Amino acid sequence: MKSRKPAFFIGFGIPFFGLVVLFPLYNRIYPVIMGFPFMYFWIFSWLFLTSLCLYIAFKIDPANKIDE
């Protein structure tokens, strides 16, 4: 049986790293993007990036493969 670790890392590790670990780097008032501080833009963009990471993790997870 193949390992599920890559799917777990992509689905959980990358969003966690982007939102929690990188917090000191994106916690800034400036620059302002569309009238919002960069921090709000960063968090809002991870809403979509997390969905993309979960989709990729679902596709590469060996437990989701259909045996024909």
N, C-alpha and C positions, 0 to 999 in steps of 0.2 A: 504494500500500500504506500502510496506517495505521501510525502509530508505536506501538511497544511500550513506550515510556518510562513511561507512567502505570502499566501493570501491573508493571513492574520496580520503580518507586518504592513502590507499595503492598505488593508481595510481599517486597521486601528493605529498602527505605529506612525504612519505618515501624517494623518490629521492631528494626532496627539502632539507630534513634534512641531508641526506648523502652528498650532494654537497655543500650546503650553510652554514648550521649551524655548521657542523663539520670542516669547512675550517681551523680554527686555529690549529686543531689537526693534519691534514694531510699536512699542508703547510711546508714541510721540504725538504731539499736537500738530506739528508741521512736518511734512507738507499737508496741504488741504486738498482733497480730491472731491470735486462736485460739492463743495461746501461742508464736507465732513472731515474730521481728523483722520489721518491715515489708519489709526487703530480700528475705527469702525469699518473702513473700507477693507482692511485685511480680514477681519472677522467675517464680514458679509461675503467676501470672495471665497472663504473656506466653506461656506454653506454649499456652494456648487462643487468645489474641489473634493469635499468629503463624499458627496454623492458619486462623483467620478471614481474616486478610490474604491468605494464599496462595489461599484459595478465591475471594475477591473478585478477586484478580489473574488467576486462571485464567479467571473468567467474563468479564472485560473485555478480555482479551488477544485481539487480532484474529487471531492465528495459530490460535486454537482454534475459530473460527467455521466451521460447516459450510455450504458453498455448496450451495444447492438449486436 
